[in-house]
């Protein structure tokens, strides 16, 4: 899972097998609402070095409120999600949520938090029929056409962006870009490789080892 694969590795066959039940509607709410969500997540950065446990305890409640962790888990697991029991799905969401927080903490450790500046964001529309992680997320939510909001931040040459969708009446983060790389695309590709070569149980085992270390 350490391989940082290039973008656009997602294959079209991974679009199949979604079993999501949530809904995502193109939002007419002000862009300022989406920016507030991104700013709140960015504000969890701390100028002090923290252990993983301390960071998780401090940031966890905010992270779960602002980030669509179940949606993101369903996307990265692909068709394997539909074959899992409810208890295994819940475990997968918990493990991936903790794994994402580790990713966020690692990104925050590069520049000083005080150096981050939230730039103006922009809306963009997913492309139906494409094999991007954006469209896979739309299909997971049983929505053929999604309007995203991308909130970008920068600290010197380091960039971070949050991609948001309007889900169940509020903006939620569904992807993070670190220095131009989509976290969801990278993990989707890596997880799919593990599931294909071994099993979903093997992936969960590796995630447990990562988050518990």
Secondary structure, 3 states (H helix, E strand, C coil): CCCCCCCCCCCHHHHCCCCCCCCECCCCCCHHHHHHHHHHHHCCCCCCCCCHHHHHHHHHHHHHHHECHHHHHHHHHHHHHHHCCHHHHHHHHHHHHHHHHHHHHHHHCCCCHHHCEECCCEEEECCCCCCCHHHHHHHHCCCCCCEEEEEEEEECCEEEEEEEEEECCEEEEEEEEECCEEHHHHHHHHHHHHHHHCCHHHHHHHHHHHHHC
